[in-house]
Amino acid sequence: MTPILKVITEYCDVYVDDINLQTLAVEDKPLYARRMWGYFRAAIPLFSLPANIQLYLVGTKDNPKLTDPVYGNLTYTTTEDITDTFTLTLDENGKGYDLFCCRLREVDDFDNVILLPTSGISYDKDAGTVTFTATPENPIPKGTTFDMDFYTDGSFAETLTPEEMHILGLCFQIVWQTRFMNDWLSNVSKVEDKSFFEQNRANKIKADTERLREMRTILAEEMRRYEQNLYFRKTFPTRGLI
């Protein structure tokens, strides 16, 4: 068995240079894992050689080999001042999560939502409860809103080799690059005047396209090498290094 987060953190995250995701990985690990899974899920089908690799990775409808992560989100607003320890009991869907994070939700003067780190809050996955710690000297005021994220990792049924996880990382890189190439704000034509002149947009699109083509070429080469290595290992089994 191979945990999905192992592949994401060790073989996919190296291709991500996003300060927002890096901050999220520190401040809200469940939400970071959920967002990275969204990219990774789209990347898995790109691993297409050898021909039966998807059966090996994902399986079939009747015999699945990929267990998806389970995640959830809950927003809770206090209805009165809390001056003592308070336990919030979640429903049945709130039990059993491996990762938990709670942040304070605020709205600024421009109606932008701001999530701030907070402390004194714990989660019991067996009981499905969230405990808030407060005192008369440090109360939680009425109307305080908490944003909670939950995550339980999924897994591949097979124990993937570093070679296989490396190729999945290359697949992830292509999805990541495509996502930012398709950014609407960057691609839409801008209104130009004396105060603003957009330079080299066509050159940038051409460079991005060439880069994506190069990534796909590298992925194809790595998959063909992997397919060839499988054949050699099966045809010429060896013990240890030659």
C-alpha positions as CSV (number, residue, x, y, z in Angstrom):
1,M,0.0,0.0,0.0
2,T,1.2,3.5,-0.8
3,P,-0.3,6.6,0.9
4,I,-1.4,9.3,-1.5
5,L,0.3,12.0,0.6
6,K,3.6,10.2,0.3
7,V,3.5,10.6,-3.4
8,I,2.3,14.2,-3.2
9,T,4.8,15.4,-0.7
10,E,7.8,13.5,-1.9
11,Y,7.4,13.4,-5.7
12,C,4.8,16.2,-6.6
13,D,5.4,19.0,-4.2
14,V,8.9,19.6,-5.6
15,Y,7.3,20.9,-8.7
16,V,5.2,23.5,-6.9
17,D,6.6,27.0,-6.3
18,D,3.5,28.7,-4.9
19,I,3.9,30.8,-1.8
20,N,0.2,30.5,-1.0
21,L,0.3,26.7,-1.0
22,Q,3.6,26.7,1.0
23,T,1.9,28.9,3.6
24,L,-1.2,26.6,3.5
25,A,1.0,23.5,4.1
26,V,2.1,25.1,7.4
27,E,-1.2,26.7,8.5
28,D,-3.8,24.2,7.3
29,K,-2.5,20.8,6.4
30,P,-5.9,19.3,5.7
31,L,-6.8,22.0,3.2
32,Y,-3.3,21.8,1.6
33,A,-3.7,18.0,1.2
34,R,-7.2,18.4,-0.3
35,R,-6.1,21.0,-2.9
36,M,-3.0,19.0,-3.9
37,W,-5.2,15.9,-4.3
38,G,-7.3,17.9,-6.8
39,Y,-4.3,18.4,-9.0
40,F,-3.0,14.8,-8.4
41,R,-6.3,13.2,-9.2
42,A,-6.2,14.8,-12.7
43,A,-2.6,13.7,-13.2
44,I,-3.0,10.0,-12.6
45,P,-4.6,9.2,-16.0
46,L,-1.5,10.7,-17.7
47,F,0.5,7.7,-16.6
48,S,-0.5,5.6,-19.6
49,L,2.4,3.2,-20.4
50,P,2.6,0.3,-20.2
51,A,-0.9,-0.4,-21.4
52,N,-2.0,-2.1,-18.2
53,I,-0.6,0.5,-15.8
54,Q,-4.0,2.1,-15.0
55,L,-5.3,-1.3,-13.9
56,Y,-2.3,-1.6,-11.7
57,L,-2.7,1.9,-10.2
58,V,-6.5,2.4,-10.2
59,G,-8.0,-1.0,-10.8
60,T,-11.6,-1.4,-12.1
61,K,-15.0,-0.5,-10.9
62,D,-15.5,-4.0,-9.5
63,N,-11.9,-4.3,-8.1
64,P,-10.7,-0.7,-7.3
65,K,-7.1,-0.3,-6.3
66,L,-7.2,3.4,-5.5
67,T,-8.9,4.7,-2.3
68,D,-9.8,8.4,-2.5
69,P,-9.1,10.7,0.4
70,V,-12.0,11.8,2.6
71,Y,-12.2,15.4,3.5
72,G,-14.7,17.8,5.0
73,N,-15.2,21.4,6.1
74,L,-17.3,22.9,8.8
75,T,-17.9,26.5,9.8
76,Y,-19.1,27.1,13.4
77,T,-20.2,30.4,14.9
78,T,-20.6,30.8,18.6
79,T,-24.1,31.8,19.8
80,E,-23.0,33.2,23.1
81,D,-19.9,34.2,25.0
82,I,-17.9,31.1,26.0
83,T,-15.9,31.5,29.2
84,D,-15.3,27.8,29.9
85,T,-14.2,24.7,28.0
86,F,-16.8,23.9,25.4
87,T,-17.2,20.7,23.4
88,L,-18.9,20.7,20.0
89,T,-20.2,17.3,18.9
90,L,-20.1,16.7,15.2
91,D,-22.4,14.3,13.3
92,E,-21.4,10.8,12.2
93,N,-19.5,12.2,9.2
94,G,-17.3,14.1,11.6
95,K,-15.6,11.1,13.0
96,G,-12.3,9.4,12.1
97,Y,-10.3,12.1,10.3
98,D,-6.6,11.9,10.6
99,L,-5.8,15.6,10.0
100,F,-7.6,18.5,11.6
101,C,-7.2,22.3,11.5
102,C,-9.2,25.1,12.9
103,R,-8.8,28.8,11.9
104,L,-10.5,32.0,12.9
105,R,-12.6,33.4,10.2
106,E,-12.9,37.2,9.9
107,V,-14.1,39.6,7.2
108,D,-12.3,42.9,6.6
109,D,-13.7,46.2,5.6
110,F,-13.7,45.2,1.9
111,D,-15.7,41.9,2.6
112,N,-12.6,39.8,2.1
113,V,-12.5,36.6,4.1
114,I,-9.4,36.3,6.3
115,L,-8.5,33.0,8.0
116,L,-6.2,33.4,11.0
117,P,-4.4,30.8,13.0
118,T,-5.8,30.1,16.5
119,S,-5.0,27.9,19.4
120,G,-6.7,26.1,22.3
121,I,-8.8,23.9,20.0
122,S,-8.5,20.1,19.7
123,Y,-10.3,17.4,17.8
124,D,-11.1,13.9,19.0
125,K,-11.5,11.7,15.9
126,D,-12.9,8.7,17.8
127,A,-15.7,10.7,19.5
128,G,-16.1,13.2,16.6
129,T,-15.9,16.2,18.9
130,V,-14.1,19.5,18.8
131,T,-13.1,21.1,22.1
132,F,-12.7,24.9,22.5
133,T,-10.7,26.1,25.5
134,A,-11.8,29.4,27.1
135,T,-11.6,31.1,30.4
136,P,-13.3,34.2,32.0
137,E,-10.0,36.1,31.5
138,N,-9.8,34.9,27.9
139,P,-13.3,34.3,26.6
140,I,-14.5,33.4,23.1
141,P,-17.0,36.3,22.2
142,K,-20.4,35.6,20.8
143,G,-20.4,35.7,17.0
144,T,-16.9,34.4,16.7
145,T,-16.6,32.2,13.6
146,F,-14.3,29.2,13.3
147,D,-13.4,27.5,10.0
148,M,-12.5,23.8,10.4
149,D,-10.9,21.5,7.8
150,F,-10.7,17.7,8.1
151,Y,-8.8,15.1,6.0
152,T,-8.1,11.4,5.9
153,D,-5.6,10.2,3.4
154,G,-6.3,7.8,0.6
155,S,-3.9,5.2,-0.8
156,F,-2.9,3.0,-3.8
157,A,-3.4,-0.7,-3.0
158,E,0.0,-1.5,-4.6
159,T,3.3,-0.6,-3.1
160,L,4.6,1.8,-5.7
161,T,8.3,1.9,-6.5
162,P,10.3,5.2,-6.6
163,E,10.4,4.9,-10.3
164,E,6.6,4.7,-10.5
165,M,6.1,7.6,-8.1
166,H,8.7,9.7,-10.0
167,I,6.5,9.3,-13.2
168,L,3.4,10.3,-11.2
169,G,5.3,13.4,-10.1
170,L,6.0,14.2,-13.8
171,C,2.3,13.8,-14.6
172,F,1.5,16.1,-11.7
173,Q,3.9,18.7,-13.1
174,I,2.1,18.7,-16.5
175,V,-1.3,19.3,-14.8
176,W,0.2,22.1,-12.6
177,Q,1.8,23.8,-15.6
178,T,-1.4,23.5,-17.7
179,R,-3.4,25.0,-14.9
180,F,-1.4,28.2,-14.9
181,M,-1.1,28.4,-18.7
182,N,-4.9,28.5,-18.7
183,D,-5.2,31.3,-16.3
184,W,-7.9,33.6,-17.7
185,L,-6.5,36.9,-16.5
186,S,-3.1,36.2,-18.0
187,N,-4.6,35.2,-21.4
188,V,-7.4,37.7,-21.9
189,S,-6.6,40.7,-24.1
190,K,-5.9,43.9,-22.2
191,V,-7.0,47.4,-23.1
192,E,-3.9,49.4,-23.9
193,D,-3.4,53.1,-23.7
194,K,-0.5,55.5,-23.0
195,S,-0.3,54.3,-19.4
196,F,-0.3,50.6,-20.1
197,F,1.2,48.6,-22.9
198,E,1.4,44.8,-22.8
199,Q,4.6,43.5,-24.2
200,N,5.4,40.0,-25.6
201,R,2.2,38.2,-24.6
202,A,2.4,36.1,-27.8
203,N,6.0,35.3,-27.0
204,K,5.0,34.2,-23.5
205,I,2.2,31.9,-24.8
206,K,4.6,30.4,-27.3
207,A,7.3,29.8,-24.6
208,D,4.7,28.2,-22.3
209,T,3.5,26.0,-25.1
210,E,7.0,24.9,-25.8
211,R,7.7,24.2,-22.2
212,L,4.5,22.1,-21.9
213,R,5.5,20.2,-25.0
214,E,8.9,19.5,-23.5
215,M,7.4,18.2,-20.3
216,R,5.1,15.8,-22.2
217,T,8.2,14.6,-24.2
218,I,10.1,13.9,-21.0
219,L,7.1,12.1,-19.5
220,A,6.8,9.9,-22.7
221,E,10.5,9.1,-22.5
222,E,10.3,8.2,-18.9
223,M,7.2,5.9,-19.4
224,R,8.9,4.2,-22.3
225,R,12.0,3.6,-20.2
226,Y,9.9,2.3,-17.4
227,E,8.1,-0.1,-19.8
228,Q,11.4,-1.3,-21.2
229,N,12.9,-1.8,-17.7
230,L,9.9,-4.0,-16.8
231,Y,10.5,-6.1,-19.8
232,F,14.2,-6.5,-19.1
233,R,13.6,-7.4,-15.4
234,K,11.0,-10.0,-16.4
235,T,13.1,-11.4,-19.2
236,F,16.5,-11.2,-17.6
237,P,16.0,-11.6,-13.8
238,T,19.1,-10.8,-11.8
239,R,20.0,-10.9,-8.1
240,G,21.4,-7.6,-7.0
241,L,23.4,-5.2,-9.2
242,I,25.5,-6.4,-12.1
